[in-house]
């Protein structure tokens, strides 16, 4: 791993009265697999959207490979986005397009490659995610796990340096979730990409992360190895890792 690829410098973001990010600073190193955990609504997905300029901070700076991205005009942002793959929470495949057309979409939009070369790339990416030969199928014909894998094939169509995963195992059973985990690790090894993963799934987090950070009330409260997170004595971190309700929530239930 060499140098920093993504950097947040004192990022503040609010939506109306709701403070989502409150002075977040974070560096992501090249070829690192970093997992962001935290309660629903804690700002994890908001962080991902800041990296590719889908959201801009109210205050602070976002950098990608030495370029400040939060001030870039849309045309220059497109050059940054082409270097990133984004796996959306529910896959976000186009229902009216075939599998091949879905994976080819970023290639058609952002390159001038001929149709036969695009078809070859589509076949390569499908083989990489373990789904060879399904180019003509429609998304509705696929299982949830298969749709996620096709969406991942689309995310790597442009050979990105960075892959952003937003809740990649949501809606999947434990076995299908582990297939996605293994794919994340495979892409990490074979493509030498940097991975930023948002998840609530601690089994997934501990398996794929080289480093885990936790967002709580707009701030990063811990940053360390999976082992450090697993053994943390911070009560907020421990409750999240173990999936335990806090005392206030239990009291509210018992007094209802």
C-alpha beads as a LAMMPS data file, in Angstrom:
LAMMPS data file: protein, C-alpha beads

256 atoms
255 bonds

1 atom types
1 bond types

-500.0 500.0 xlo xhi
-500.0 500.0 ylo yhi
-500.0 500.0 zlo zhi

Masses

1 110.0

Atoms # bond

1 1 1 0.000 0.000 0.000
2 1 1 1.399 3.347 -1.034
3 1 1 0.051 6.701 0.075
4 1 1 -3.408 8.124 0.613
5 1 1 -6.131 7.795 -2.027
6 1 1 -9.095 9.412 -0.235
7 1 1 -9.042 12.020 2.497
8 1 1 -11.756 13.769 4.493
9 1 1 -10.591 16.930 6.235
10 1 1 -12.917 18.246 8.971
11 1 1 -16.111 17.477 7.067
12 1 1 -19.367 18.994 8.298
13 1 1 -22.741 18.167 6.743
14 1 1 -26.277 18.824 7.906
15 1 1 -29.718 18.433 6.395
16 1 1 -31.893 21.158 7.889
17 1 1 -31.578 20.888 11.673
18 1 1 -30.074 17.373 11.482
19 1 1 -26.284 17.285 11.913
20 1 1 -25.037 14.232 10.003
21 1 1 -21.260 14.741 9.871
22 1 1 -19.676 16.855 12.583
23 1 1 -15.994 17.411 11.859
24 1 1 -15.080 14.050 10.298
25 1 1 -11.442 13.555 9.281
26 1 1 -10.306 10.282 7.725
27 1 1 -7.553 9.058 5.406
28 1 1 -7.985 5.946 3.253
29 1 1 -4.767 4.381 1.989
30 1 1 -4.341 2.763 -1.412
31 1 1 -5.320 -0.931 -1.595
32 1 1 -6.831 -0.728 1.881
33 1 1 -10.169 -2.352 2.714
34 1 1 -11.844 -0.017 5.176
35 1 1 -15.285 -0.682 6.669
36 1 1 -17.486 2.083 8.076
37 1 1 -19.956 0.926 10.728
38 1 1 -22.568 2.818 12.727
39 1 1 -26.281 3.005 13.450
40 1 1 -28.825 3.739 10.728
41 1 1 -28.787 7.437 9.910
42 1 1 -25.314 7.975 11.335
43 1 1 -23.926 9.325 8.057
44 1 1 -22.143 6.294 6.588
45 1 1 -23.699 6.478 3.124
46 1 1 -23.387 10.258 3.209
47 1 1 -19.613 9.785 3.493
48 1 1 -19.578 7.585 0.388
49 1 1 -21.524 10.169 -1.602
50 1 1 -19.042 12.878 -0.635
51 1 1 -16.166 10.867 -2.150
52 1 1 -17.676 10.972 -5.653
53 1 1 -19.228 14.425 -5.348
54 1 1 -22.873 13.303 -5.166
55 1 1 -22.966 15.417 -2.006
56 1 1 -20.758 18.366 -1.079
57 1 1 -19.806 19.314 2.481
58 1 1 -21.087 22.417 4.225
59 1 1 -17.568 22.856 5.534
60 1 1 -14.295 20.966 5.127
61 1 1 -12.452 19.348 2.226
62 1 1 -12.666 16.042 0.342
63 1 1 -9.590 14.869 -1.592
64 1 1 -9.112 12.049 -4.098
65 1 1 -5.600 11.143 -5.221
66 1 1 -4.271 14.591 -4.408
67 1 1 -7.165 16.469 -6.064
68 1 1 -9.728 18.370 -4.012
69 1 1 -13.085 17.093 -5.292
70 1 1 -15.664 19.037 -3.280
71 1 1 -15.000 22.202 -5.286
72 1 1 -14.741 20.605 -8.742
73 1 1 -17.287 21.464 -11.455
74 1 1 -19.473 18.593 -12.656
75 1 1 -17.457 17.976 -15.837
76 1 1 -14.225 17.444 -13.881
77 1 1 -16.034 15.333 -11.289
78 1 1 -16.901 12.880 -14.048
79 1 1 -13.192 12.103 -14.467
80 1 1 -13.003 11.229 -10.756
81 1 1 -16.158 9.110 -10.902
82 1 1 -14.791 7.044 -13.789
83 1 1 -12.010 5.935 -11.445
84 1 1 -14.564 4.717 -8.875
85 1 1 -17.000 1.814 -8.847
86 1 1 -20.170 2.132 -6.741
87 1 1 -22.205 -0.864 -5.580
88 1 1 -25.540 0.553 -4.466
89 1 1 -27.485 -0.965 -1.578
90 1 1 -30.153 -2.673 -3.681
91 1 1 -27.971 -3.135 -6.755
92 1 1 -29.834 -0.463 -8.801
93 1 1 -29.884 -2.488 -12.013
94 1 1 -31.961 -1.181 -14.906
95 1 1 -34.951 -3.537 -15.043
96 1 1 -35.577 -2.909 -18.750
97 1 1 -32.010 -3.823 -19.780
98 1 1 -30.426 -7.257 -20.057
99 1 1 -27.552 -8.269 -17.801
100 1 1 -25.103 -7.525 -20.619
101 1 1 -26.637 -4.106 -21.268
102 1 1 -26.503 -3.259 -17.562
103 1 1 -22.798 -4.086 -17.300
104 1 1 -22.030 -2.379 -20.604
105 1 1 -23.801 0.831 -19.589
106 1 1 -20.760 2.640 -18.066
107 1 1 -18.587 1.491 -20.983
108 1 1 -21.052 2.887 -23.518
109 1 1 -21.442 6.129 -21.552
110 1 1 -17.782 6.831 -20.799
111 1 1 -15.679 5.162 -23.512
112 1 1 -15.556 4.843 -27.297
113 1 1 -14.852 1.129 -27.311
114 1 1 -16.362 -0.902 -30.181
115 1 1 -19.266 -3.239 -29.484
116 1 1 -17.209 -6.428 -29.756
117 1 1 -14.668 -5.181 -27.203
118 1 1 -17.464 -4.146 -24.836
119 1 1 -19.030 -7.609 -25.184
120 1 1 -15.687 -9.185 -24.302
121 1 1 -15.305 -6.977 -21.211
122 1 1 -18.856 -7.843 -20.112
123 1 1 -18.036 -11.564 -20.401
124 1 1 -14.810 -11.082 -18.409
125 1 1 -16.549 -9.203 -15.604
126 1 1 -19.338 -11.774 -15.360
127 1 1 -16.770 -14.560 -15.125
128 1 1 -14.963 -12.616 -12.420
129 1 1 -18.116 -12.519 -10.238
130 1 1 -18.881 -16.190 -10.931
131 1 1 -21.808 -15.729 -13.333
132 1 1 -20.544 -16.627 -16.810
133 1 1 -22.968 -16.902 -19.703
134 1 1 -25.962 -15.004 -18.314
135 1 1 -25.638 -11.962 -20.584
136 1 1 -29.130 -12.342 -22.108
137 1 1 -31.018 -12.738 -18.832
138 1 1 -33.145 -9.910 -17.414
139 1 1 -32.723 -8.722 -13.807
140 1 1 -36.167 -10.097 -12.919
141 1 1 -34.925 -13.603 -13.751
142 1 1 -32.110 -13.404 -11.175
143 1 1 -32.013 -14.099 -7.452
144 1 1 -31.152 -11.299 -5.039
145 1 1 -27.596 -12.540 -4.697
146 1 1 -27.169 -12.789 -8.467
147 1 1 -28.453 -9.242 -8.947
148 1 1 -25.878 -7.994 -6.440
149 1 1 -23.124 -9.817 -8.322
150 1 1 -24.242 -8.391 -11.666
151 1 1 -24.274 -4.927 -10.084
152 1 1 -20.751 -5.589 -8.851
153 1 1 -19.693 -6.639 -12.368
154 1 1 -21.056 -3.298 -13.594
155 1 1 -19.191 -1.471 -10.814
156 1 1 -15.863 -2.909 -12.032
157 1 1 -16.553 -2.497 -15.763
158 1 1 -14.260 0.538 -16.022
159 1 1 -11.476 -1.086 -13.957
160 1 1 -11.782 1.352 -11.041
161 1 1 -9.082 2.135 -8.511
162 1 1 -11.675 2.544 -5.750
163 1 1 -14.838 0.528 -5.100
164 1 1 -17.518 1.923 -2.791
165 1 1 -19.919 -0.619 -1.310
166 1 1 -23.161 0.597 0.291
167 1 1 -24.559 -2.219 2.479
168 1 1 -23.476 -4.955 0.018
169 1 1 -25.072 -7.847 1.961
170 1 1 -28.440 -6.224 2.751
171 1 1 -31.364 -8.521 1.984
172 1 1 -29.215 -11.622 1.498
173 1 1 -29.164 -14.818 3.533
174 1 1 -25.924 -15.692 5.381
175 1 1 -24.625 -17.958 2.609
176 1 1 -25.272 -15.435 -0.191
177 1 1 -23.804 -12.724 2.033
178 1 1 -20.624 -14.734 2.378
179 1 1 -20.408 -15.086 -1.413
180 1 1 -20.397 -11.279 -1.630
181 1 1 -17.748 -11.115 1.113
182 1 1 -15.564 -13.538 -0.820
183 1 1 -16.026 -11.509 -3.992
184 1 1 -14.957 -8.322 -2.203
185 1 1 -11.800 -10.104 -1.007
186 1 1 -11.177 -11.558 -4.480
187 1 1 -11.405 -8.155 -6.164
188 1 1 -9.141 -6.726 -3.501
189 1 1 -6.508 -9.361 -4.290
190 1 1 -6.806 -9.557 -8.056
191 1 1 -7.532 -5.960 -9.023
192 1 1 -5.480 -4.290 -6.253
193 1 1 -8.355 -1.878 -5.614
194 1 1 -9.079 0.266 -2.597
195 1 1 -12.387 -0.668 -0.927
196 1 1 -14.644 1.464 1.263
197 1 1 -17.532 -0.577 2.638
198 1 1 -20.560 0.655 4.592
199 1 1 -22.289 -2.149 6.487
200 1 1 -24.309 -3.141 9.546
201 1 1 -23.222 -6.764 9.092
202 1 1 -20.467 -7.355 11.636
203 1 1 -19.682 -10.846 10.306
204 1 1 -19.001 -9.227 6.951
205 1 1 -17.049 -6.348 8.517
206 1 1 -14.711 -8.639 10.428
207 1 1 -14.121 -10.829 7.371
208 1 1 -13.342 -8.191 4.737
209 1 1 -11.829 -5.277 6.676
210 1 1 -8.197 -4.436 7.137
211 1 1 -9.479 -1.493 9.170
212 1 1 -12.807 -0.499 10.738
213 1 1 -14.087 2.943 11.761
214 1 1 -17.331 3.757 13.563
215 1 1 -19.543 6.813 13.139
216 1 1 -21.634 7.920 16.107
217 1 1 -23.567 11.196 16.347
218 1 1 -21.660 12.621 13.410
219 1 1 -18.164 11.807 14.674
220 1 1 -15.682 8.982 14.266
221 1 1 -15.389 7.405 17.705
222 1 1 -12.991 4.549 16.931
223 1 1 -10.537 3.651 14.177
224 1 1 -8.557 0.429 14.252
225 1 1 -8.022 -3.160 13.195
226 1 1 -10.899 -5.685 13.300
227 1 1 -9.297 -7.224 16.407
228 1 1 -9.201 -3.841 18.131
229 1 1 -12.879 -3.248 17.336
230 1 1 -13.845 -6.749 18.491
231 1 1 -12.108 -6.229 21.843
232 1 1 -13.036 -2.570 22.385
233 1 1 -14.253 -1.610 25.859
234 1 1 -16.076 1.465 24.493
235 1 1 -19.705 0.730 25.465
236 1 1 -21.127 2.224 22.256
237 1 1 -18.826 0.113 20.103
238 1 1 -19.429 -3.035 22.164
239 1 1 -23.227 -2.709 21.947
240 1 1 -23.048 -2.282 18.184
241 1 1 -20.687 -5.213 17.679
242 1 1 -22.813 -7.473 19.897
243 1 1 -26.142 -6.138 18.578
244 1 1 -27.440 -5.133 22.012
245 1 1 -30.006 -2.411 22.741
246 1 1 -28.854 0.300 25.136
247 1 1 -30.399 0.901 28.554
248 1 1 -32.468 3.884 27.437
249 1 1 -34.103 1.869 24.653
250 1 1 -34.830 -1.013 27.024
251 1 1 -36.273 1.349 29.623
252 1 1 -38.534 2.929 27.014
253 1 1 -39.796 -0.515 25.989
254 1 1 -40.411 -1.629 29.568
255 1 1 -42.236 1.587 30.424
256 1 1 -44.396 1.592 27.304

Bonds

1 1 1 2
2 1 2 3
3 1 3 4
4 1 4 5
5 1 5 6
6 1 6 7
7 1 7 8
8 1 8 9
9 1 9 10
10 1 10 11
11 1 11 12
12 1 12 13
13 1 13 14
14 1 14 15
15 1 15 16
16 1 16 17
17 1 17 18
18 1 18 19
19 1 19 20
20 1 20 21
21 1 21 22
22 1 22 23
23 1 23 24
24 1 24 25
25 1 25 26
26 1 26 27
27 1 27 28
28 1 28 29
29 1 29 30
30 1 30 31
31 1 31 32
32 1 32 33
33 1 33 34
34 1 34 35
35 1 35 36
36 1 36 37
37 1 37 38
38 1 38 39
39 1 39 40
40 1 40 41
41 1 41 42
42 1 42 43
43 1 43 44
44 1 44 45
45 1 45 46
46 1 46 47
47 1 47 48
48 1 48 49
49 1 49 50
50 1 50 51
51 1 51 52
52 1 52 53
53 1 53 54
54 1 54 55
55 1 55 56
56 1 56 57
57 1 57 58
58 1 58 59
59 1 59 60
60 1 60 61
61 1 61 62
62 1 62 63
63 1 63 64
64 1 64 65
65 1 65 66
66 1 66 67
67 1 67 68
68 1 68 69
69 1 69 70
70 1 70 71
71 1 71 72
72 1 72 73
73 1 73 74
74 1 74 75
75 1 75 76
76 1 76 77
77 1 77 78
78 1 78 79
79 1 79 80
80 1 80 81
81 1 81 82
82 1 82 83
83 1 83 84
84 1 84 85
85 1 85 86
86 1 86 87
87 1 87 88
88 1 88 89
89 1 89 90
90 1 90 91
91 1 91 92
92 1 92 93
93 1 93 94
94 1 94 95
95 1 95 96
96 1 96 97
97 1 97 98
98 1 98 99
99 1 99 100
100 1 100 101
101 1 101 102
102 1 102 103
103 1 103 104
104 1 104 105
105 1 105 106
106 1 106 107
107 1 107 108
108 1 108 109
109 1 109 110
110 1 110 111
111 1 111 112
112 1 112 113
113 1 113 114
114 1 114 115
115 1 115 116
116 1 116 117
117 1 117 118
118 1 118 119
119 1 119 120
120 1 120 121
121 1 121 122
122 1 122 123
123 1 123 124
124 1 124 125
125 1 125 126
126 1 126 127
127 1 127 128
128 1 128 129
129 1 129 130
130 1 130 131
131 1 131 132
132 1 132 133
133 1 133 134
134 1 134 135
135 1 135 136
136 1 136 137
137 1 137 138
138 1 138 139
139 1 139 140
140 1 140 141
141 1 141 142
142 1 142 143
143 1 143 144
144 1 144 145
145 1 145 146
146 1 146 147
147 1 147 148
148 1 148 149
149 1 149 150
150 1 150 151
151 1 151 152
152 1 152 153
153 1 153 154
154 1 154 155
155 1 155 156
156 1 156 157
157 1 157 158
158 1 158 159
159 1 159 160
160 1 160 161
161 1 161 162
162 1 162 163
163 1 163 164
164 1 164 165
165 1 165 166
166 1 166 167
167 1 167 168
168 1 168 169
169 1 169 170
170 1 170 171
171 1 171 172
172 1 172 173
173 1 173 174
174 1 174 175
175 1 175 176
176 1 176 177
177 1 177 178
178 1 178 179
179 1 179 180
180 1 180 181
181 1 181 182
182 1 182 183
183 1 183 184
184 1 184 185
185 1 185 186
186 1 186 187
187 1 187 188
188 1 188 189
189 1 189 190
190 1 190 191
191 1 191 192
192 1 192 193
193 1 193 194
194 1 194 195
195 1 195 196
196 1 196 197
197 1 197 198
198 1 198 199
199 1 199 200
200 1 200 201
201 1 201 202
202 1 202 203
203 1 203 204
204 1 204 205
205 1 205 206
206 1 206 207
207 1 207 208
208 1 208 209
209 1 209 210
210 1 210 211
211 1 211 212
212 1 212 213
213 1 213 214
214 1 214 215
215 1 215 216
216 1 216 217
217 1 217 218
218 1 218 219
219 1 219 220
220 1 220 221
221 1 221 222
222 1 222 223
223 1 223 224
224 1 224 225
225 1 225 226
226 1 226 227
227 1 227 228
228 1 228 229
229 1 229 230
230 1 230 231
231 1 231 232
232 1 232 233
233 1 233 234
234 1 234 235
235 1 235 236
236 1 236 237
237 1 237 238
238 1 238 239
239 1 239 240
240 1 240 241
241 1 241 242
242 1 242 243
243 1 243 244
244 1 244 245
245 1 245 246
246 1 246 247
247 1 247 248
248 1 248 249
249 1 249 250
250 1 250 251
251 1 251 252
252 1 252 253
253 1 253 254
254 1 254 255
255 1 255 256
